[in-house]
Amino acid sequence: MNFLQQIQLGLSAYKEAHAFIKQHNFYSYFFIPIVFNLVLFVLFSGLVWHYAQLGADKIYFSLNIDTLNFGGFSFLKQIIHFALAFIFKLLGLLIYMITFRNIVLVLMAPVLAIVAEKTAEIITRDASPFAWFQFLKDTARGIAIAVKNALKEIFYTIIIFLLSFIPVIGLAGALIVFLMQSYFYGFSMLDYSLERVKMNTQQSENFIWQHKWLAVAIGTVFNLLVAVSTTFSIFPSVFVSFFVKAFLLIPLIALSITPIYGVVAGTIAAMKILKPQLSVEEQ
């Protein structure tokens, strides 16, 4: 497959994944990720709100802003204090947004392993009895892959950041980082299927590198879905009270189920390459 065919397969796999999830009633797999992410977000945002306020207070009073004389513009003190808290909240939530993808791929590995297995069983019509040893093995491999890719991502991001001070490279730096991240996310989504056909880690790495643009396409949609969901669920919360977030739950739920879609799409795409005689439409 050339790179255009790989990209087309990766993008179309998400459309098929949506139909597949609906047809085979995979909605029950959404419950754990939704609860997990809601709890994680509430805990994390609560900590951010608390320490952002403490940080803002510390700087505000350390600089003696409260004692400054603004004349008839004393309201500027409140604006400065609000701005300091806003900056701290924004930085904290940016960290959440950046780390969410990797955190969720590690902590949700057990669920993603089950989803990938069930998807492959339906596609190949080859159902295997549940085995705890295999499940734990798949989970451990998923966690190891996610952690390894996260470390690689951090390392290469630092390298690209340093190189970005070179004018020409700097212009392409953001795009390179995005594509690199998408590749590693797509890698995680595809690897569950490759484990099922008994590929070891090295064989999986070779296979995915041969189909690198498929991995990039799978990861790009996942990356964009997470970015959009995060933007609409997290960033508006910077402007409101911690307890006034009911309207942010819908995009937050979308953010929670995105990994499920990614794994189903990755499995569909991988199975089409590994088992070309089968297609999702035949199921």
Secondary structure, DSSP 8 states (H G I E B T S, - for coil): --HHHHHHHHHHHHHHHHHHHHHTTGGGGGHHHHHHHHHHHHHHHHHHHHHHHHHHHHHHHHTTGGG---GGGTHHHHHHHHHHHHHHHHHHHHHHHHHHHHHHHHHTHHHHHHHHHHHHHHHHT------HHHHHHHHHHHHHHHHHHHHHHHHHHHHHHHHTTSHHHHHHHHHHHHHHHHHHHHHHHHHHHHHHTT--HHHHHHHHHHTHHHHHHHHHHHHHHHHHHHHHHTGGGGGS-TT--GGGHHHHHHHHHHHHHHHHHHHHHHHHHH-TT--GGG-
